[in-house]
Amino acid sequence: MTMIQKPRGTRDFLPDEMEQRREVEGFMRRIAGTWGYREICTPEFEELELFTIRSGEGIVGEMYVFEDKGGRMMALRPELTAPVLRMYVNEGRTLAKPLRWYYFADCFRYERPQKGRYRQFWQFGVEQIGADSALAEAEVIMMAGEMLAASGISFSLHVGHLAFMRSLLSGLEPGDQKKARMFLDKKDNQGLEGYFASIGQEDLASSLTSLAGCRDLPSAFSLTGDIPEKDRICELFSILDAAGTRYELDPGIARGLDYYSGMVFEAYAENLGAENQVLGGGTYRLAHLFGGEETPSCGFAVGFDRVMVSRGEKSRQAALVVGIASTPEGLEYALAAASRFREAGLRTELALSGKSLGQQLSIVARSADFALIIGKRESDEGMVTLKDLRSGAQKILALDDAIAEVKGSEPR
Ligand code: HAM
């Protein structure tokens, strides 16, 4: 018989890994909460049009698309910004703005799987809806930096603005502009130069490559000349400086998605290879495409799985485990004792098989630090036998004293 495998590009997570993921997720939730962001949830699948309306039909090849039984074209969400803005138009238009929302959710992209690139992956994302200021943009950048720092990875945060590139590309056809952004997004300078040579725009190619290499505002502005967004851009960076945010100016950031309109930013983990982008985001406008009013918005998503790869295996302090072995006469008291131990917050496991106490003890010893042995005598006297499985020491104690003894000991 052939063994059934999980779908390509997906993963199973064993308990050790899940515990680590939940721990990091917890750090991110806590930070989002302290900045005033509250959790939302949207459907795992949406009408296909939600994703093609801005990005065009081309994106269909990268998505899980299906027809439902009613003949409607649906897609598993490849990201959550469009769903969240659809939700905002459907449910949130009357709420007081700015809205500060976050999500932790899985996304689906039909990509060629490799390390750090999966077909099902998780994003921890943030959307701030209805504010239009340099401070609003600075807020999401600062929060992104704090979240990645809390997750314990080494990374660099690159902040750019599409206005630089837009001003250089303004003379081109929209199709050529899109192509240029694509090369820049892939950091493919050779491709960029080849393409621009083929349309007779060699000079532009070299200006774009120089722009992508700029690391300070004066040199970026010297390439673009005065642009309408200049004051706003300067204000944003001066707020980031005032707050002591660690970032690099990077006017070469183009972002793969089509909806960004101004500030754009990405973070790269220092210890990852090709798929080192652990976060992406920026300012965008989407609400008007979904039937709402034009609404300035800003956000980012952390590629949660890449953060976990970057962190690597971190050993955690294992929780203390108490295993309970009992004779048939002691079972009722053993069940009560187990409840008391759990109420005290201790991880407590009953020996589920094994006829004799000896057999049960050897089962319990596979995972537990302490064994609680309960036979007729213990049950009659209202006591328990507590055995420290690490030292072999054994004591007869009242239940409360046994709980105190375990709680007072050091985990492995
Ligand atoms: P994105 O850059 O497409 O942006 O995705 C955000 C992050 O998700 C990436 O930086 C990467 O870490 C992770 N990611 C993307 N694809 C995969 C994959 N196949 N496997 C593992 N991780 C992946 C967005 O999705 C925007 N919605 C972000 C945003 C929110 N912009 C504004 N608000």
Boltz pocket constraint, residues with backbone or C-beta under 6 A from the ligand:
constraints:
  - pocket:
      binder: B
      contacts: [[A, 78], [A, 79], [A, 80], [A, 81], [A, 82], [A, 109], [A, 111], [A, 116], [A, 117], [A, 118], [A, 119], [A, 120], [A, 121], [A, 122], [A, 123], [A, 125], [A, 126], [A, 127], [A, 256], [A, 257], [A, 267], [A, 277], [A, 278], [A, 279], [A, 280], [A, 281], [A, 282], [A, 284], [A, 298], [A, 299], [A, 300], [A, 301], [A, 302], [A, 303], [A, 304], [A, 305], [A, 306]]
      max_distance: 6.0
